[in-house]
Amino acid sequence: MGGLTLIPMATPQSTRQQSPYGSWRSPVTADAIVAGVVGLSQIQLDGDDIYWVEGRPAEAGRNVIVRRRPDGSISDVTPREYNARTRVHEYGGGAYLVRDGVVWFTNFKDQRLYRQDSGRAPVAITPAQDIRHADIVFDARHQRLIAVREDHTTDMPQAVNTIVSLDPIGKIPAKTLVQANDFYSSPRVSPSGTHLSWLTWNHPNMPWDATELWVADLTPDGLRALRKVAGGEGESIFQPTWSPDGMLYFVSDRSNWWNLYRWRGPTVEAVAEVTAELGTAQWTFGMSTYAFESERRIVCQVRSQGVTRLAIIDPQAPRLKPVDMPFTAFSPYIQARAGSAYVIAGSPTDPMAVVAVNLETGRVDVLRRSAERVVDPTYISVPEAIEFPTEGDVTAHAFFYPPVNPEFTAPAGELPPLIVYVHGGPTSAVSNALDISDQFWTTRGFAYLVVNYGGSTGFGREYRQRLNGLWGVVDVDDSVNGARYLIEHGRVDGNRVAITGGSAGGYTVLRALTSTDFFKAGASHFGISDLEVFHSDTHKFESMYDQSLLGRWPEDREIYRERSAIHSVDRITAPVILFQGLEDKIVPPNQAELIVAALRKKGLPVAYLPFEGEQHGFRIAKNIKRSLEGELYFYSKVFGFPLPDPIEPVPIENLKQPAGTT
């Protein structure tokens, strides 16, 4: 895996060099960012071994199951020709299961489920058809697997989602256990093996809108006595989990906040009631924000005001007891066993890492960092949590990163250019964990604002629902008002403000440029430009998401048209750069190509970088590098500052001269 190394830098100078903001030489290069950087997810425990998944840009974005032995040795489980990634819901997650050293996983290329015994090559146990699986669990009592299935081989207009049982060696055909609803997730077998619980929901709901928790008796032949435990319209249920003593726990936002509850058939009772989030938006499978260390101790993640902490709950005397840790951000993957918890955590000065926490002593051991090359602390911009007023007399939230580089200072009187970053989802959120990509900008002299606009997760259901019916309005308003707040406080240059984002964030970029003249440049990464085309082209999981965000289809078609950038291109006054994966099934390439063609026709400044082999979100190292450097080059030409190091140029059509000066 290689040891932890420091990103090389120039020898510190006694006198700082004066240079315009944006032109500072930085040790945080695009090469440094992609070298040794991995995505971390999906922790599982098996005996004394710890497993997790690594997404590796250096291996063309391959997902690799990794095992850590008790002696500290770490090794890859997934052979090089396999990629442990499922496409259920397109976003995937829950792609593998390990039990007694045997690993079952979905292979990305063919979407077949494979069994991998220790020391042996993987063997496919599902047919060579477009039938996908996720969220796999083991039914020990009946010696079978249970999983969510997404079948793309039927003659139905959309894929068919069910919960099925599978033979662990693939000799017996799969058997459907639950069907008829649009979506399923989180099948979980009780410790006794006598009951199965699961979540389900139907269009037009997303899982953070309305889900139902069901329980049934689990028999050798299937299920019986099916009954709904909780959930329905106006309530989102997350992560049902059986306690070691056989009680069903789950997270619900019935109080506005995702809090912990348990089912004592036939009643439901609160376990921990706090004005904070113990759950999250279920964009992928296999997420967990709490885990049972024992019958008497639950370890949970608690998020408030954008910051997450670890806490312990005694189910018999419910109260939150904070765990003293130096981390403020957690990925939604937590596991626990006697005396220990295993999480993926980070802080403003630490990148995300797989961490073991001793619950008795408080000792923290880092098992695997997401970045093996770290930034010298003197170069790190530590974010400030800010709250600012926005439309409707409400408060919105963001993290502000000021420019930091100990070797440089800007000319007297100059204020830094600002990049406003808009996250995707849109029901997602950003944390304050160290992301070296953020430091790529701040070490060069940019100010960077990461907005948790209305609709973001982590601030309660009411804050999430601010976006309902107002996508393309609330997110734009909050992005503009966050930037205005910094301008009014003299922190940034109001004449050099750019907006950037991917997916739904890319949509907000394009919408902001067509509905306001506030931003002076925009960078859309696989963003939506035509909501009508998106409605008909996108995949099943999100195919009706727009109806809560915008309005009923086709009755409210005019709203879709009015908020589509493609119909208001003539209102764009700022240069735009677009980045697009050519194999993207969520936001297809035609979305970017439509806006590029329209901008060309209008003679407006535009640049376009398409990437072969990329889906939704870039995973290949060379493409991540190219997109970072391409965006920097674009800003240098638009805002008129020199680059300290050569970068491969990006063709910018119709840009007559730099639009802005220092």
Order of alpha helices (4+ residues) and beta strands (2+ residues): beta-beta-alpha-beta-beta-beta-beta-beta-beta-beta-beta-beta-beta-beta-beta-beta-beta-beta-beta-beta-beta-beta-beta-beta-beta-beta-beta-beta-beta-beta-beta-beta-beta-beta-beta-beta-alpha-beta-alpha-alpha-beta-alpha-beta-alpha-alpha-alpha-beta-alpha-beta-alpha
